[in-house]
Amino acid sequence: MKAMILAAGRGERMRPLTDKIPKPLIKIHAKPLIVWHIEKLASLGFSEIVINIAHLGEKIVESLGDGSMWGVSLLFSDERDSGALESAGGIINALPLLEDETFLVVNGDIWCDYEFERDFVLGEDLAHLVLVPNPPHNPSGDFGLHKNRIVNDDIKKFTFSGIGYYSAKLFNALECTKLPLAPLLRQASLQNRVSGQLYEGKWHDIGTPQRLSEAEATSV
């Protein structure tokens, strides 16, 4: 299974820092966010990692190289000409590089200790989402979880972590354009084709300077 790290976003809420540094290269505990992901993925047996780039994408390529320093192969899906395509659009654009029927996607602006699963089996499902307890910035959550199935409406909702396993079938026949991921997931959930789990370990969404400071205060 290949993995994809979403790294094309502008990081508006992190400005002015992201005017000069792409968000995935922001450091936490003296290491870029994206390097935490690459190291974890490499340690768990992922050998090919796709990274989409747009805003200041050349700096990501220059910083990471071909991945050989971590014993992996890095493949770059370039969105600089089109502008960031949002999550689903970025995945669709990268499908020729992902190749496999099932692949892992992780947001480049989160910091966590989740153990990615290289051999995850979706079966007949189109996606499997990793949810987390709701952080202060998203108290209402995103999705419900009922008997390991993702539901759109529930009394209790959890926050989508930005970590998911996907079938290429979820994106079949969709145009490569700016396209968010959530509507596709909600539609697939209505068909009962999205499974999920609640992860209660270390997880931070590095969306603002304040959240970066909070994550920095967390032990490694």
Residue pairs with C-beta under 8 A, 6 or more apart in sequence:
1 46
1 100
1 102
1 103
1 104
1 118
1 119
1 120
2 46
2 48
2 49
2 50
2 97
2 98
2 99
2 100
2 103
2 104
3 41
3 46
3 48
3 49
3 50
3 103
3 104
3 105
3 106
3 116
4 49
4 50
4 51
4 52
4 77
4 91
4 94
4 98
4 103
4 104
4 105
4 106
5 24
5 34
5 37
5 38
5 49
5 50
5 51
5 52
5 105
5 106
5 107
5 108
6 52
6 87
6 90
6 105
6 106
6 107
6 108
6 162
7 22
7 23
7 24
7 34
7 51
7 52
7 53
7 57
7 60
7 108
8 52
8 53
8 54
8 55
8 57
8 79
8 84
8 85
8 90
9 23
9 54
9 55
9 84
9 108
9 109
10 18
10 23
10 54
10 55
10 84
11 17
11 18
11 22
11 23
11 55
11 109
12 18
13 207
13 208
14 23
14 26
14 206
14 207
14 208
14 209
14 212
17 26
17 209
18 26
18 55
18 56
20 56
21 56
21 59
22 53
22 55
22 56
22 57
22 59
22 60
23 33
23 55
23 108
23 109
23 206
24 32
24 33
24 34
24 60
24 108
24 109
25 32
25 33
25 34
25 59
25 60
25 63
26 32
26 33
26 206
26 212
27 33
28 36
28 111
28 206
28 212
28 215
28 216
29 216
29 220
32 63
33 108
33 109
33 110
33 111
33 206
34 51
34 60
34 64
34 108
35 64
36 111
37 106
37 108
38 49
38 64
38 67
38 70
38 72
38 74
39 70
40 115
40 116
41 49
41 72
41 116
42 70
42 71
42 72
44 115
44 116
44 117
44 118
45 118
46 72
46 104
46 116
46 118
47 71
47 72
47 73
48 72
48 73
48 75
49 67
49 72
49 73
49 74
49 75
50 74
50 75
50 76
50 77
50 94
50 97
50 98
51 60
51 64
51 74
51 75
51 76
51 77
51 108
52 76
52 77
52 78
52 79
52 85
52 90
52 93
52 94
53 60
53 61
53 76
53 77
53 78
53 79
53 80
54 79
54 80
54 82
54 83
54 84
54 85
55 84
57 76
57 78
57 79
57 80
58 80
60 76
61 76
64 74
65 74
66 73
66 74
67 73
67 74
75 97
77 90
77 93
77 94
77 97
79 85
79 90
79 93
82 93
83 178
84 90
84 178
85 92
85 93
85 176
85 177
85 178
85 179
86 178
86 179
86 180
86 181
87 105
87 179
87 180
87 181
88 171
88 174
88 179
88 180
88 181
88 184
89 176
89 177
89 178
89 179
91 98
91 105
91 166
91 171
91 181
92 171
92 174
92 175
92 176
92 179
93 176
95 168
95 171
98 168
100 168
101 167
101 168
101 169
102 120
102 121
102 122
102 165
102 166
102 167
102 168
103 165
103 166
103 168
104 116
104 117
104 118
104 120
104 163
104 164
104 165
104 166
105 163
105 164
105 165
105 166
106 116
106 162
106 163
106 164
107 161
107 162
107 163
107 205
109 162
109 205
109 206
109 207
110 161
110 162
110 163
110 203
110 204
110 205
110 206
111 202
111 203
111 204
111 206
111 215
112 161
112 163
112 199
112 201
112 202
112 203
112 204
113 201
113 202
113 203
114 130
114 161
114 163
114 199
114 201
114 203
116 163
117 165
120 128
120 165
122 128
122 165
122 166
122 167
122 195
124 193
125 167
125 193
125 194
125 195
126 166
126 167
126 169
126 170
126 188
126 191
126 193
126 194
127 150
127 164
127 165
127 166
127 167
127 170
127 185
127 188
127 193
127 194
127 195
128 164
128 165
128 166
128 194
128 195
128 196
128 197
129 143
129 150
129 160
129 161
129 163
129 164
129 185
129 194
129 195
129 196
129 197
130 160
130 161
130 163
130 164
130 196
130 197
130 199
131 141
131 142
131 143
131 145
131 158
131 159
131 160
131 161
131 196
131 197
131 198
131 199
132 158
132 159
132 161
132 198
132 199
132 200
132 203
133 158
133 159
133 198
133 200
134 140
134 141
134 157
134 158
134 159
135 159
135 205
137 205
137 207
137 208
137 211
138 159
140 157
141 156
141 157
141 158
141 159
142 157
142 158
142 159
142 160
142 182
143 150
143 151
143 152
143 154
143 157
143 158
143 160
143 185
143 189
143 196
144 150
144 151
144 152
144 153
144 154
144 155
144 156
144 157
144 158
145 151
145 154
145 158
145 196
145 197
145 198
146 154
148 195
148 196
148 197
149 189
149 192
149 194
149 195
149 196
150 185
150 189
150 194
150 195
150 196
151 189
152 186
152 189
152 190
158 198
160 182
161 199
161 203
162 205
163 199
170 184
170 188
171 184
174 184
185 194
188 194
202 218
204 211
204 214
204 215
204 218
205 211
206 212
206 215
